[in-house]
Amino acid sequence: MIKTATNKDCGILAALAVQLWDNASLAELEEEFSKLITGENEVCFIKYSEDIPIGFAQCSLRTDYVEGAESSPVGYLEGVFVKEEYRNKGYAKELLMACEKWAKNKGCIEFASDCELTNVNSLKFHLAMGFDEANRIICFRKNI
């Protein structure tokens, strides 16, 4: 079962997301989810297996520049995660499909995503899900 997350699910989302984004704390993620869930342009889905939350996906509508996109807004997969013991069963694909359906219902005709250059598993997932690689970049920043 896939459920659209609500404000009461922020703790569940944060507990899953901290396993994907380990550079953020549980408290930071819970606060972030509580803010974005109430917006119209972002959504999170939770995948359950026998009432156990095993994965999530976060997507948004992006109206700024999206690499390779020709329309606006663009549905954007911000993150997808499935617990390791539940992987390779099609659950991430189900979550992605929920995100794509949400984006279509919001008027999008394109859907995009990204991953780190070194994340081979994510690259394989995206290609297997029908994404075309749009570009490879390395971004820079510095304090001034």
Secondary structure as UniProt FT lines:
FT   STRAND          2..4
FT   HELIX           7..9
FT   HELIX           10..20
FT   TURN            22..23
FT   HELIX           26..36
FT   TURN            37..38
FT   STRAND          42..49
FT   TURN            50..51
FT   STRAND          52..62
FT   TURN            67..68
FT   STRAND          74..82
FT   HELIX           84..86
FT   HELIX           91..105
FT   TURN            106..107
FT   STRAND          111..112
FT   TURN            117..118
FT   HELIX           120..128
FT   TURN            129..130
//
